[in-house]
Amino acid sequence: MAIEQIKVGDELTISKDILQDNITKLKELFPELITENKIDFEAFKQVFGDEIETEEEYYRFTWAGKAKARREAHKPSTGTLRPAKEESVNWDTTENLYIEGDNLEVLKLLQKSYNNKVKMIYIDPPYNTGKDFVYKDNYKDNLKNYQQITGQIDDEGNKLTTNSESEGRYHSNWLNMMYPRLKLARNILKDDGVIFISIDDNENDNLRKICDEIFGESNFEAQIAWRRRHNQPNDKTKMIAKVSENILVYAKSSEVLKREKTYYGLPLSQSRIADYTNPDNDPRGGWTSNPWKAAIGRGGSSYALTTINGTVYNEVWYGNAESFEEHKVQGRVHWTDNGSGYPRIKVYLDEAVKSGQAAINFFTHDKFGHNQEGSAELQRLMNREGLFDNPKPMRLLKSLIKLATLQDDDIILDFFSGSAGLAQAVFELNEKEDTKRKLILVQLPENLDMSLNTADSTSRKTIENAIKFLDEIKKPHLLSELGKERIRRAGKKITNENPEKGKILDLGFKVFKLDSSNIKGWDGNPDNLEQSLFDSQDNIKTDRTEEDVLFEILLKYGLDLTLPIEEKMIEGKKVFNVGYGALFICLADGITNKVAEGIGTLKQEINPESCRVIFKDSGLTDVEKTNAVQTLKRFGIHEIKSI
């Protein structure tokens, strides 16, 4: 039996096909709607009947380009993420990712590996003030578009510029950028996941409308007003000076979030802690109490209770009689009026500290920081002033992280990472709380030299500072280089100040860079989709390494990019052992059956639950392919493919 060769169009040559995935789910629920893998719309109308909106006028939100933006979110990517070990920190051990590339394509590529795995997303996207870098997506060939954008020229060689109000589709351009990215982001969120989006007044209403559509109005959690300025502006050109901006908060499922209670409160304020006293010398320490008698219209159970002084109350209570007895056994019942009044239930200080204090939708600058504070923090870390305009302060970012994440293995994503402040916030929180939150940051490697040409006077000064700083540290003039340097310095700061913590914390990051596929024929050029996998004897591009191909296979298989990878030499050929035997990959030339024998022996030693093997197709002769298949099957390995 021959090895199955992965060819163009195979699901392992592209990112997750979300449209086909949804059609499959629809087929499972309503098989009568699918004909030859297409939706029979007439049957759809018959099945759903009155649930279909047919009137010409109805409530909806639309703009120029929305249909294309919606379709784009479902279109797979043929690209890949190439590892950059030399730019990474603690490559072999870290579980944090820093990805350079267009976040639209990157989000597509992450769909298989990180679907339903991210607990929290925070993004601080361009606010569309007329000065932001908001490029127009080329929905025909996004990878080519990305390569042009990183040079900031279009097909005709024209420089890409800001999205000014003179644009005929000023709001539409911004919405077309945001819509497919948020659609893809929702897929990556866990069912109890939360997204926070910073925005100002320019696009707040439009952003909320598309979030209502993508996440559902019922999953809107809050619109937080954050006072970002600590001083009182005296701008007489405006009737009302702006000192705040907004943070929209949506859950993937508010129902699941509240049921699972996988969110946290903010740290208790000193005034709140003072409410916890211990007048009865309770051995469990300070406490406050909540009423057991239900407010009108809010109770659940009606029954009679007898106080310790014999008074009988026949009322409606918050809980049933069994739960009240449990509170009595636990010593939690506090009887008011010296034992004659209504009972209250104790809540202890240690419990309150652990669960935190509920947040409100107004964040003051004195508790959550302000822009000037964020700038000062960045200046101290980088030892340089004015590298970014208005970076978010640590107190704000840490508060959002604490609100949304509860478990050690929670993953946090930022696909507009900018100055990478979120990484510093996660590192510092992990140090303080002995937690192990993980990071995925995505940033477009914007060319600062080109950005300088279109910048206004304020932004120009910042960009010039950034370019000078990058020259001093001998890095390319890319926005992403500033982000990576901030993460490096944030990790070093913790290690220098607390060496013991520095040894055990994950203060590293793996760098990956968006690029076209490493495999000839997998590029997805619309004009060559029927091209054979082979246009030469070796189908791997000459400028790509085995590690490049390795991580493309991980992405397309839907495996975590931070899985442990061990390199083994078997019969003089390099074999990658991924995830403790879950996958073996050999991309060498001249592979013999002895290599297959060695892989099988290694598999027996490790004894994984499941095992797959991938070879380079041109690395084996037809005879060796046949022999390798039979050998691997003897060791219980049945999924064997080649590229």
N, C-alpha and C positions, 0 to 999 in steps of 0.2 A: 504493500500500500504506500502510495507516494505522500510526501509531505505537502500539506495544503499551503499553497502560496497566497499571500495577502496581495490582492490586486487593486487597481484603481476602482473606487466606488465601494469597496468593502468598508464596513463600519469602523474598522481599525485604521482607516486612512484619513478619517475626519473626526472632528469633535462631535459631541452628542447631537444627533438629529432630533431636535426638540419637537418639530412638527410631526415627524413620523412616530415619535414616542407618544404624542398626544392622540394621534389617530389610532394607535394600538390600544390606548386606554379607552377611547371612545368605542372601539370595536368590541372590547370586552364588556362594556356596559350596554351598548346598543348595536349588536351585530347587524341588525337589519338596515342600519344607516350606511354601511360600507359596501361599495361595489367596486371590485378590482382595485382595492386599496385606495379608493377615492370616496369622498362623502357624497351620497345621493341627497342633494338639497331638498328635492321634492319629498323624499321619505322623511327627512329631518323636519320639514314643516308639518307633515302629518303626525309625527310622533309628539312634537312639542306644542302643536296647536296654538292655543291662546297665550302661551308663554313667549311667542315671537312677536316683537314689535313691528307693526306694519304701517303705522301712521307716518305721514311725511314729516310732521313736526313732533319731536319728542326731545326730552332732556339728554344732551350729550355734549361732549367737549371735543372739538376737532380743530385742525389747523392744516396748513399746506404741507404735505409730505408725511402725514401721520400714517397712511396706509403702507407706505414704503418702510417707515420706521418700524411698524408692527411686524411686517414680513421679515425685516432684517434680524429681529430678535430670534427668529426661528431658523435662520439660515446657518448651516454648520460652517466651521472654519477648517481649512486644510493646513493651516500654519502649525508651528511648533514653538516650543520654548527651549532655547539653547543654554546650557549651563555655562556660567562664567566663574569658575572656581577661584581664579586669581583676584577677583573683586569681592569675594565673599569672606565671611568671618566664621571660623569653626565649621567648615563645610561638612565634615564627617559626622558631626553630632547635632547640629542645630536643626530645629523643626520650624524655624521662621523663614519666610520667603520674601524676597524683594524682586519684583518683576518689572523690567523696563519694556514698555510697549504701549500701543494703543489699547486702552482698557476695554474697548468693545470686543476686539479680537481675543484679548486675554480672558475676559469673562466667558467667552464661548469655549475656549480651550480648557477652562477649569470646570466646565459643566459635568463632565464624567467623574473626575477625581474628587470634586468637592460638593457635589449635589447634596443638598440637605445636611450639610456638615458645619456651616458657619453659624456661630451663636450671635454675633454682633457685627453689624456693618456701621462704620462711621465714614461719611464723606463730606468734604468741604469743596463742592464743585465751583466752577466759575459762576459768578453771580449775574452775569450778563449786564454789566454796568456800561457797556460800550467800550471798555478798555481791556476786556478779558480776551484771552486766546480761545476762541470757539471755532473750531474748524468744521467744515461741512464734510460729512461722511460720504465716501464714494461707495454706494451700495453694490456696484458691479464687481469691484475687486478691492476689498478693504486692505489686503496686504500691500498691494502696490500703492494704494492711497497712503498707507502708513509710512512707507519708505519715502514718499514724496513729502509727507508732512514733517518728518524728522529733518528734512532739508528745507522745509517751509517754502516749497515752490509747487505750482500746479502743473498740469500737462503742458501748458503753453509757456512755462518758465516764469509765471507771475508769482510774486511773493504772496504768501498767505498772510492775512492781516487780522485785525480785531473785528468783532461783530458789532459794528457801529449802528446807531439808531437810524442812519441814513439808508441802511439796508432795507430793501423792500420787504424782507421776511425776517425782520429782527427777532421777534419772539419765536417764530416757527423754526429758525435755525437752531436756537437754543433747545427748544422742545424736541426737535429731531435728534439732537445729540443725547439728551437725557433719557428719552423714552425707552429705546432698546436696551440701554445699559441697566436701567432699573428693572426691566422685565427679566433680564438675565440674573441680576442680583437677587431677585426674589427666589429663583430656583435654588440658589446656593444656600440661602438661609435655612436653618433647622426649623422644624414646625413651631418651636418655642423661641425662635430667633427674633431679633429686633434691629431695625435700621434707624439711625439718626442722620439727619441731613441738615447741615448749616446753610442758611440762605438769608438774603436781606429782602427788602420790600419789592425789588425790581421784578422778581419772578416768583414770589411767595405764593400768590394765588394760583398761578399756572402749575407750579410744582405740586401744590396740594391736590389740584384736580387730577393730574396724571397719577399721583400716588393713590388717590381714592380709586382710580380705575384699575391700577396694577395690583395693589395690595387689598383693596376693598375698603369701603367707607367704615365698615364695622371693625376694622383692624387699626383705625386711627387711634392712637393713644394720647397724643398731646401735641400742642404747639407751644414750645417753650420760648419765652422772651428772655434773652440774655443781655444784660447791660454790659456792652463791650467797652464802653468808655468810662473811666473813673472820674473824669473832670466834666465841667459844664461848658459846652461849646458856646461861643458867642457869634454864631454865623447869622448876620442880619440879612443875608440874601435869601433866607428861607423863613417861612412863618414858624415852622416847628423844626428844631434841630434834632437830628437822629442820634441817639446814644445806644440803641439796642439793635440786635438782629435776632433772627428766629432759628429755632432748631425743631424741625418736624420729626415726630416720632411715630413709627408704624411697626406693628407686630406682623409677622407672617400669619399668625393666628392668635388673636387676643384670647379666644376661648382656651386654646392649648396653653398659652402663656400663664393665664390665671389658674387653670386647673393644675398645672405642674408646679407653679410657683418657683420657676427657675430664674427669678430676678431678685435683685437685692435692693435694700434701702440705702440711703446716704448715711454717713456717720452721724450719730446723735450730737446735737449741739449741746454746749455746756448748760444752757438754760433748760433744755429738755432733760438732761441727766439729773439736774437739781430736783426735778419732779419726783424722782425715785427715792423715797425715804423708807425708814424701817421702824415705825412707831411701836410695833409689837415684838421687836427683836427676833424677827423671823430668821432662822439659821441660814436661809438661802440668800439673805442680804436684802438690799433695797428693792422696793417694789412700788408700783402704782396699780390702779385697778380699773376695770371696765364694768359697766352695769350688766346685770343678768336679766333684769326686768326690761322687756322689749319696749322700744318706742312705738307709738301708735302706728299701726300699719306695717311694722317691720318684724314682728315676732314670728316664731315658728311653732311653738308648743304651748298648750294650755294645761296646767295642772296645779295642784296645791302644794305649797312648800311651808314647812314649819320651822321657824327660827329657833335659835338655841334658847331663847327665853319663852318659847311656846306660842308665839304669835303665828297665826296661820294666814298665808296670802294665797289666794286663788287668782292667779294672773296669767298673762301671756309672757313667756320667757324666750330668750334667744336660743336656748338649747333644750333638748329633751331631758327627762328625769334621770335617765341613765348617765348622760354626760355630766349632769350636776353632781351625781353621786361620785363620779370619778374625780371631779374637782375637790370634793370634800375629802376623799381618801388622800389626795395629793397635798392637802393642806392649803389649797388655793382660795378657799372661800373666806371673804372678809364680810362680817355682818356689821351693818351700819347701826347707828343709834344704840350702841352698847349691846347689840344682840337682838334688838327689837325691830330693826329696820330691814329694808330690802338687802339681799346679798349682792356682793360684787365679786368679781373674779380677779385674782392677783396676776399681774404680769411683772416678771422679775427683770432687773437691770441687765443681768448677763444675757438673758434671752433677747432683750431689746437691742443690745449692742451687736449681738450676732446677726439679727435680722435687719437691723438698720432702721432708719427713719424714712417715712414716705416722702418722696420728692414732690415739689409743687412746680407749677408751670411758669414760675418767674425766678430766674437765676440772677441774684444781685452780684455786682462786681466785687464786693467785699468778701463774699464766700466762694465765688466761682472764678475769680480772676478777671482780667481785662486785657485788651490788646497790648497796652504798654507793658504789662507784666509778661505777656508772651514774648514780646520783642526782647525784653531784658533777659529772660531765661535763655533764649537762643544766643544772645550776645555773649553771655557768660560761658556757655558750653563751647561755642565756636571761636571764642576770643576774637570776635569781629562784629562790628556794628552794621546794621542795615542790609542783611543778606536776603531777607524776605519781608514783604509787606504784611503786617498784621498777622503773624502766626498765632495760633490758638494757645492760650495759657494751659499749663499742666493741670491746674486745679479744675478747669472745665473738663478737659479730656479724661482725667482720672475719675471724675464724678460720673460721667457717662459710662465709662467702662465698669465701674462698680455697680451701677444701676442694672446693667444688662447681663453681666457674666457672674457665674456662681461656682462653676466647676473648674478644676485644674486644667482639664484638657480643652476648655473653650477656645475656639478659634475666632479671631477678630480680623476683619477685612476692611481695608481702605483703598479704593481704586481711584482716588484723586489725591494721592498721598502728599504731594507738595513737599514741604520741609520735613516730612516724616516725624512730626511731633507726636503722632500716635505711638510710634515705636518707643520713644523716650518715656512716654506716660506708662506704657505696658511694662517696660523694664523696671521702672521705679516702683510701680505697684507690686510687681512680682517680688521685688526685693523686700518691700515693707511687709507684705502679707504672706511671704513664703508660698506663693502660688506659681502656677505654671501655664499661664495664658499664652497662646500662640498667635503669631502674626502672619498676615499676608498683605503686603503693600504693593500697589501697582502705580507706576508713574510713567507718563510720556517723556521720553528723553528729549525734551524741547531744546532746540539749539539757541543758546542765549545770544550768540553773535547776531543771528537773524532777528531775534526778538528785539534787539536794541534798535533796529532800523524803524520799527513801528511804535516804539514806546513813547509815552508822553514824558514830560520833564520829571515828574515824581517817580514813575517806574524806571526811567532811564538811570537815575542815580542808584537805585537798588540793583539793577542789572549790572551796572559798571562795577559796583562793589563785589557782586558775586563772581564776575569774570576775573577780577583781580585776585580774589581769594582762591579760585580754582587754579590760577597760574601759580600761586605760591605753593599749593599742595600738589602741583604737577598732575592735574586732572583735566580731562576734556571739558569744554565749555557747555555742559549739559545740565539742565535742571536736576535730573536724576542723580548726578554726581554729588550735588549738595545734600540730597536726602540720604544717600549712602554714607556720606561723611558724618552726618549728624548721628546716625545709628551707631557708627563705629565709636564716636566720642562719648555717646551716652553709655555704651557698654563699658568703655575704659574708665569712665568716671566712677561707676559703681565698683569696678574691680579695684581701683586705686583707693577708694574710700572704705571699702569693706572687702578685703581680699578673700576672706572665707566664703562670703556669699558669692563672690565672683567665680569661685571654683564650681559651685553647684548650680547657679542660675544659667539659663539659656540666654546668652547675650550675643548670640551670633545671628547670621542670616545667609541663606543661599541666594545668590543672584542668578536670575534667568533673563534671557533677552528674546523678545518676539522675533521670529524670522519665518521665512518660507520653509516648507517641509525639507527634511534631509534626504528624502527619497525621490529620485527622478520619477516623474509621472504622478506624484501625489500633490503637486503644487496647486492643482485646482484651477488652472488657467481656463476660463470659460470657452476659449477657442480650441482647447485640446483635451476635452474631457474623455474622449474615446481613445486617447493615445495609449499604446501598450506600456505596461510597467517598465519594460526594458527598452532603452534607446542605446544601450551598450552592454557589454558583458557584466559590468559592475553597475548596479542600479543606485548605489549610494553616492551622493555628490562628492567630488574630489576634495572640496574644502571643508568637509564635515568629519568629525571624529566619531569614534565608537560611542563615546559618552553622549554626544549629540543625539545619535540614533537611539541609544538606551532610554533617554528621558522622553523622546517622542513616543516610544512604545509604551512607557508608563502612562503618559497622558492619554493616548488613544485607547489603552486598556482600562482607563479609569482608576489607576492606582495613585496613591498619595505620593507626591514628589519628594517627601521627606522620609520615605520608607528606608530602612537600613539596606545598604548595598555592599556586598562583599565581593572582591575580585579574587578569583581562583585561577591558577594555571593548571590546565588539564592537558596532558600530552603536548605541552608547549603552546597551547592556545588559551587566550584569555576568555574566561567564562564569568559572567556577572550573575551573582546569586542575589536575587531581589526578595526582600521580605521573608528571610529565613526559609527559602526553598519554595516560595509561592510561584516564582518565575525564574527560569534560567535562560540567559541570552548569550549566544556566541555569535559574534560578527566577524570572525577571522576567515582567512582563506585557507584552503587545504584541510578542511575539517574531515576527520575520519570517524569510523565507527567506534574507535577507542575513546574519542571525546564523548560520544553518546553513552558509552559504558561508564565513564568517569562521572558523568552527570547523574546517571541512574544510581550509582553507588553513593554519591553525595546526598541524593534525595532520600535514600534509605536511612542514612545516618541522621539526617535532620528530621525526617518523618513529618512533613507538613500536611495539613488537612487536604489541600489540593495542590497540584503542581502543573505548570505549563512550561513549554520549551519553545524558543524561537531561534532559528538559525538565519544567517545570511544565505540567500538562495544560491548565489554564485559561489559560495564557499564549499559546496558539496557537489560531487559528481552524482549522476543518476543512481549509480550502484550504491554509493555511500548513503544517499537519501533513503533508499529502500532498507538498507541494513540498519541505519540509525532508528528508523521507525520501529522495526521489529525489536531492536534492543531496548528502546525506551518503554515499549509496551510491556516487556518482561518485568520492568520495574514499576509497573502500574501507572505510567505516564501516557495519557491518550490524546491530550491536546498538544499537537506539535505543528508549528507553522513556520513559514519562511518569508523573508522580505527580499 
